[in-house]
């Protein structure tokens, strides 16, 4: 261990309170609504714009939008901007009791399509839709729903990172599913009907629980890496994200529980939302599916099922990368694995479609 580096890191953590640079990449609001704000990230000074499809990042419920911009040096947003790409993000903000009536269809049939068309109209290009975790389900279903309605979205590609489709392959919920089948989910339903949401503190606690083994060994890991500033910064940034999780609207949480956890409907090809069936087979654009090799929330087998269901897509790429649920998106190793696959997907399909022809 380098004692000088370790001493400097301990000093910064003790005196300044941090070693990670958590400043967010500069951005400006494009359009806003009660359900979400569309942000455009400002181009980096001195970086030539490469053209190609603009990227629209779709976060999941529960996680703050800065999951894509975790910290300087380990930010997917920063990476995309430094590559000269145009980057947008839709931010839902924290969910309140007033949002308890929002369901999955509000994202699938309204918010995500509206933001996609806004980006396409502003840039004149089809949009590279990119989403993590539950956001990947929103993105995939939004593209499928619009295609089924005969009004396809101006989308060039979809990238779904750590998106669980076959919930029966998720060990964390395996003990819950038989109980939910027996009770019909009435206990869970009564809880979210009363409180109107799945509270943010519970979401944060649940995420911490998925890494309980790392929490136990964490003090030793930190002590042994005191001279590794990048490692300490990553731990600090992940802690910051987990301590700032958002709640789930009650209705959306109920749908997730009954349709995904209890019924595992998505593994059968789609979901029934607002009285109609949305099939993933309706997606007719190239899709990149990324699974984390150490992901316990969205294990590889759960994510891999997506490939079997995208029968209408002209191209489906399935890749694995090291890391857990967050690590595969924005871990230190993601810089050389997941992000490289994203770059390859964007480059291979740059200029392949025209937003104007799609009716943007």
C-alpha positions in Angstrom: 0.0 0.0 0.0 1.2 3.5 -0.9 1.1 5.2 2.5 1.3 8.7 1.0 -1.7 8.1 -1.2 -3.6 6.5 1.6 -2.9 9.4 3.9 -4.0 11.9 1.3 -7.3 10.0 0.7 -8.0 9.7 4.4 -7.3 13.5 4.8 -9.7 14.4 2.0 -12.4 12.1 3.3 -12.0 13.4 6.8 -11.6 17.1 6.1 -13.5 17.7 2.9 -16.0 14.9 3.5 -15.5 13.2 0.1 -13.0 11.8 -2.4 -15.5 11.4 -5.3 -16.3 14.2 -7.7 -20.1 14.1 -7.7 -20.7 17.2 -9.8 -23.2 16.4 -12.6 -22.5 17.1 -16.3 -24.1 20.4 -17.3 -27.5 20.2 -18.8 -30.6 22.3 -19.6 -34.3 21.6 -19.6 -35.9 21.2 -22.9 -39.6 20.5 -22.0 -41.2 19.8 -18.7 -44.5 18.3 -17.5 -45.8 17.0 -14.2 -44.8 13.5 -15.2 -41.2 14.3 -16.3 -38.6 16.7 -17.5 -36.6 16.2 -20.7 -33.0 17.4 -20.3 -30.4 18.0 -22.9 -26.7 17.7 -21.8 -24.5 20.4 -23.1 -21.8 19.4 -25.6 -18.2 19.3 -24.2 -15.9 22.1 -25.2 -13.4 21.1 -27.8 -15.1 17.8 -28.6 -16.2 17.4 -32.2 -19.8 16.1 -32.6 -19.8 12.7 -34.4 -23.4 13.0 -35.6 -25.5 9.9 -35.6 -28.5 9.2 -33.5 -29.2 11.3 -30.4 -29.2 9.2 -27.2 -32.2 9.3 -24.9 -31.6 7.9 -21.5 -34.6 6.4 -19.7 -34.1 5.8 -15.9 -36.1 3.2 -14.0 -38.5 3.9 -11.2 -36.8 4.0 -7.8 -33.4 5.1 -8.9 -32.4 8.8 -9.3 -31.6 10.0 -12.8 -27.9 10.5 -11.9 -27.4 6.7 -12.1 -26.3 7.5 -15.6 -24.0 10.3 -14.3 -22.7 8.6 -11.2 -19.4 10.5 -10.8 -16.8 12.2 -12.9 -14.6 9.5 -14.4 -17.3 6.9 -14.1 -20.3 8.5 -15.8 -22.0 7.1 -18.9 -23.2 10.6 -19.7 -19.7 11.9 -19.6 -18.4 9.1 -21.8 -21.1 9.7 -24.4 -20.5 13.4 -24.4 -16.7 13.0 -24.8 -17.4 10.7 -27.7 -19.2 13.6 -29.4 -22.7 12.3 -29.1 -25.9 14.2 -28.4 -27.4 13.1 -25.1 -30.8 13.6 -23.6 -32.4 12.3 -20.4 -35.9 12.1 -19.1 -36.2 12.7 -15.3 -39.3 11.7 -13.4 -38.2 13.2 -10.1 -39.3 11.8 -6.7 -42.7 10.3 -6.6 -45.2 11.7 -4.1 -48.5 10.5 -2.7 -50.3 12.5 -5.5 -48.6 10.1 -8.0 -50.1 7.0 -6.5 -52.5 6.5 -9.5 -49.7 6.3 -12.1 -49.4 2.9 -13.8 -46.8 1.4 -16.1 -48.9 2.4 -19.1 -48.3 6.1 -18.2 -44.7 5.6 -19.1 -45.2 3.1 -21.9 -48.0 4.9 -23.8 -47.4 8.5 -22.8 -44.1 9.8 -21.2 -41.5 7.7 -23.1 -43.1 8.1 -26.5 -43.6 11.8 -26.0 -40.0 12.4 -25.0 -38.8 10.3 -27.9 -40.8 12.3 -30.4 -39.6 15.6 -28.8 -35.9 14.6 -29.2 -36.5 13.4 -32.8 -38.3 16.7 -33.7 -35.5 18.8 -32.2 -32.6 16.9 -33.7 -34.1 15.7 -37.0 -32.8 12.2 -36.3 -34.2 8.9 -35.1 -33.4 8.3 -31.4 -31.1 5.7 -29.8 -33.2 4.7 -26.8 -31.1 3.6 -23.9 -32.4 2.3 -20.6 -31.3 0.5 -17.4 -33.1 -2.0 -15.2 -36.9 -1.3 -15.1 -36.3 1.6 -17.5 -35.5 -1.1 -20.1 -38.9 -2.6 -19.7 -40.5 0.9 -20.2 -38.4 1.5 -23.3 -39.0 -1.9 -24.9 -42.8 -1.8 -24.2 -43.0 1.8 -25.5 -41.5 0.9 -28.8 -43.7 -2.3 -29.0 -46.9 -0.4 -28.1 -46.4 2.3 -30.7 -45.6 -0.3 -33.4 -48.8 -2.2 -32.6 -50.8 1.0 -32.8 -49.4 1.6 -36.3 -47.6 4.8 -35.2 -44.0 3.6 -34.8 -41.7 5.7 -32.7 -38.7 7.5 -34.5 -36.2 5.1 -32.8 -33.1 3.7 -34.5 -32.0 1.3 -31.8 -32.9 0.2 -28.2 -30.3 -0.7 -25.6 -31.6 -2.5 -22.5 -29.1 -2.9 -19.7 -29.7 -5.2 -16.7 -33.4 -5.5 -17.6 -35.0 -8.6 -16.0 -37.7 -10.2 -18.1 -38.0 -13.7 -16.7 -38.6 -13.1 -13.0 -38.7 -16.8 -12.3 -34.9 -16.8 -12.8 -34.4 -14.1 -10.1 -33.4 -16.0 -6.9 -34.2 -13.0 -4.7 -37.9 -13.2 -5.4 -38.1 -17.0 -5.7 -39.4 -17.4 -2.1 -42.0 -14.7 -2.6 -43.6 -16.0 -5.7 -45.2 -19.2 -4.2 -46.5 -17.2 -1.3 -47.9 -14.6 -3.6 -49.7 -17.3 -5.6 -51.3 -18.7 -2.5 -52.5 -15.4 -1.1 -53.3 -13.9 -4.5 -51.1 -10.9 -3.5 -53.8 -9.5 -1.2 -51.4 -8.7 1.6 -49.1 -6.6 -0.7 -52.1 -5.0 -2.4 -53.6 -3.9 0.9 -50.3 -2.3 1.9 -49.8 -0.1 -1.2 -53.5 0.7 -1.4 -53.3 2.2 2.2 -50.0 4.0 1.9 -50.3 4.9 -1.8 -46.7 4.0 -2.7 -43.7 1.9 -2.1 -41.7 4.3 0.0 -38.2 5.6 -0.9 -36.6 4.4 2.4 -37.8 0.9 1.7 -36.4 1.0 -1.9 -33.1 2.1 -0.5 -33.1 -0.6 2.1 -33.9 -3.2 -0.5 -31.0 -2.2 -2.7 -28.7 -2.3 0.3 -30.0 -5.8 1.1 -29.0 -7.2 -2.3 -25.4 -6.4 -1.4 -25.5 -7.5 2.2 -22.4 -9.7 1.7 -20.4 -6.6 0.5 -21.7 -4.6 3.4 -20.3 -7.1 5.8 -16.9 -7.2 4.2 -16.9 -3.5 3.3 -14.8 -2.2 6.3 -12.0 -4.6 5.4 -12.2 -3.8 1.7 -11.9 0.0 2.4 -9.0 -0.5 4.8 -7.1 -2.6 2.3 -7.7 0.0 -0.5 -7.1 3.2 1.2 -4.5 4.2 -1.4 -6.8 3.5 -4.3 -8.7 6.8 -4.8 -10.7 5.6 -7.7 -12.0 2.6 -5.7 -12.9 4.8 -2.7 -14.6 7.3 -5.0 -16.7 4.6 -6.6 -17.8 3.3 -3.1 -18.7 6.8 -2.1 -20.7 7.5 -5.3 -22.6 4.2 -5.0 -23.5 5.0 -1.4 -24.7 8.4 -2.5 -27.0 6.8 -5.1 -28.4 4.2 -2.7 -29.1 6.9 -0.1 -31.1 8.9 -2.6 -33.5 6.3 -4.0 -37.1 7.3 -5.0 -40.4 5.6 -4.1 -42.7 3.8 -6.5 -46.3 5.0 -7.2 -48.7 2.6 -5.6 -50.4 1.5 -8.8 -47.2 1.0 -10.7 -45.8 -1.0 -7.8 -48.9 -3.1 -7.7 -48.6 -3.9 -11.4 -45.0 -4.8 -11.1 -45.8 -7.1 -8.2 -48.8 -8.8 -9.8 -47.7 -8.9 -13.5 -44.0 -9.5 -13.1 -43.3 -11.0 -9.7 -46.5 -13.0 -9.2 -47.5 -13.8 -12.8 -44.2 -13.5 -14.6 -46.2 -12.3 -17.6 -43.4 -10.5 -19.3 -41.5 -13.8 -19.8 -44.5 -15.0 -21.8 -43.9 -12.2 -24.4 -45.6 -9.1 -23.1 -47.8 -7.3 -20.6 -51.5 -6.4 -20.5 -51.7 -2.7 -19.8 -54.9 -0.6 -19.8 -56.9 -3.5 -21.2 -54.7 -4.4 -24.1 -51.8 -6.7 -24.7 -48.4 -5.2 -25.6 -46.1 -7.8 -27.2 -42.3 -7.5 -27.3 -42.4 -9.3 -30.7 -43.8 -6.0 -32.2 -40.4 -4.3 -31.8 -38.9 -3.9 -35.2 -35.7 -2.1 -34.6 -32.2 -3.4 -33.6 -31.8 -4.1 -29.9 -28.8 -4.5 -27.7 -29.3 -6.5 -24.5 -26.6 -6.3 -21.7 -26.5 -8.5 -18.7 -24.3 -8.2 -15.6 -22.3 -11.3 -14.7 -22.7 -10.7 -11.0 -26.2 -9.2 -11.0 -28.5 -10.7 -8.4 -31.4 -8.3 -9.2 -31.4 -9.1 -12.9 -29.4 -12.3 -13.3 -28.1 -13.2 -16.8 -30.8 -15.9 -17.3 -33.5 -13.5 -16.5 -32.1 -10.9 -19.0 -31.3 -13.5 -21.6 -35.0 -14.3 -22.0 -35.4 -11.0 -23.8 -33.6 -12.3 -26.8 -36.0 -15.1 -27.3 -39.0 -12.7 -27.3 -37.7 -10.1 -29.8 -38.7 -12.1 -32.8 -39.7 -9.0 -34.8 -36.3 -7.3 -34.4 -34.0 -7.4 -37.4 -31.0 -7.7 -35.1 -30.6 -8.6 -31.4 -27.2 -8.5 -29.7 -26.8 -10.2 -26.3 -23.6 -9.5 -24.4 -22.5 -10.0 -20.8 -20.2 -7.7 -18.8 -18.7 -7.9 -15.3 -20.6 -6.2 -12.5 -23.7 -6.3 -10.5 -27.0 -4.5 -11.2 -25.5 -1.0 -11.0 -21.9 -2.0 -11.8 -22.7 -3.3 -15.2 -24.1 0.1 -16.1 -21.6 2.4 -14.5 -19.0 0.4 -12.6 -15.3 0.9 -13.1 -15.1 -2.1 -15.4 -18.1 -0.9 -17.4 -15.8 1.7 -19.0 -14.1 -1.0 -21.0 -17.0 -3.5 -21.4 -20.6 -2.2 -21.4 -19.7 1.2 -22.8 -17.7 -0.3 -25.6 -20.6 -2.4 -26.7 -22.9 0.7 -26.5 -20.4 2.6 -28.7 -20.3 -0.2 -31.2 -24.1 -0.4 -31.4 -24.4 3.4 -31.9 -21.7 3.4 -34.5 -23.0 0.5 -36.5 -26.5 2.0 -36.8 -25.5 5.7 -37.2 -27.5 7.3 -39.9 -29.4 4.1 -40.7 -32.8 5.8 -40.5 -34.4 9.2 -41.0 -36.6 10.7 -38.3 -38.5 12.7 -40.9 -39.6 9.5 -42.7 -40.8 8.1 -39.4 -43.2 11.1 -39.0 -41.3 12.8 -36.2 
